[in-house]
């Protein structure tokens, strides 16, 4: 059983570390390339060496229907990912774990449309 709380929680050799309340989001709309291709998102300044998963909060609002996908780098399945498929003017939110590579990179896809909001916050990590 895995218990959630603030701070580090050990469970069978792994620990979840809650980052605490963020003063601002870590990545905003201007940080993303919106061309319908996958791009790297570097979490190394936010997540410590040795972390294997990042726990992310994602908010997106497209000006027309579109998708935002956050997933492990190189992942091709498209099922084990944070995926928001928004309608025009609708704000969607999702939280979830994304596997980090050894350089603490993940990847994202943002549809090639105008976006009012894309916010990503690192809430914690597993180490």
N, C-alpha and C positions, 0 to 999 in steps of 0.2 A: 504494500500500500504506500502511496506517495502522498505526503502531507504538504500543503501549501502554507507558507507564512512569510513574513518579512525576514530578511536575512538569509543565511545559507541553511539549507535543510538537507542532511545526509540521508541517503536511501540506497543501500546496497552498493556502495562505492561511487555513487554520483551525488552531486549536490545541485539544488536549484538555488540561485542567488537572485533575489529580488533587488532590482536597481533602486527602488524607492520612487518617490514622486518626481517626475521630470518637470523642470520649470518651463520647458518648451519642447516641441517635437524635434526629433533628430534630423529628419529629412522632410522637405516641403516640396511643393509643386515644381519650383524652379530647379530642384536638384535632379530631376528625372528627364531623360531623353524620351520624347513622346513620338516614336517613329514606328511602332509595331514590331520591334526587334527586341531580343534579350540583351541586357547589359549587366555588368557587374555592379554590385552595391557593396562597398567596403565598410565592414563594421569593426575593423581592427582598432580604431580610436575609441570605441565604446565598449567592446567586449574583450575580456582578458585572454591571453594566450592559454590554450588548453581547453577553452570552452568548445563544446560540440554542437550545441543548439542555441539559437537565440529565440527568445519569446517576444513577439512583435505585436504591436497594435497598429492597424492600418485603417485609415479613413480616406475615402475617395468620393468625389462628386464630379461627374463629367458634364460638359455642356451639351453633349449628345450621347447616345448610348455608347458604352465602351467598357473595356476590361483593364484591370490592373491585376497582375499576377506576381507574387513574391514566392520564390522557391529556392531549393538547394541548387548550387551552381552545377550546370550540366544535366540536371534532372529532365527526363524526357516523358515522364508518365502523365503529368498535368493533373493528377488526382491528389497527390500528397503535397499540396501547396496552399498558400493563402490566395484566394481568388475572389475578386469583387467584380461583378458584372452589373454596372450601374445603368440606370435610365437617365435621360436628360433631366438635370436639376435635382436628382435624387442622391442623397448622401448615404453611403453604405459604410459599415464598420465591420471589422473582423479582427480577431486575435488568434494567434497560434504559434507553434514552434516551427522553426525552419532550420534544417541542418546546415552547419557551417563547414566550409572546407578548411584545410590546414592553415590557410592565410586569413581566415575569418571573413571570407567572401561568400555572398549569396548572389542571386541574380533576380532581375525584375523585368517585366514586360509592361509597357504602357501603350495602349492603343493610340493611333495617330489622329487624335482629335483634340479639341480644346478642353482643358480641365480647370475647373474652379478651385478644387482642392485635391491634393494628394499629400497626406501626412503619414509618416511612418515613425514610430517611437519604439526604441528598445526598452522593454519593460523588465527584462531579466535574462538569465542564461543558465544553461546546464553545463557544469564542469565536473 
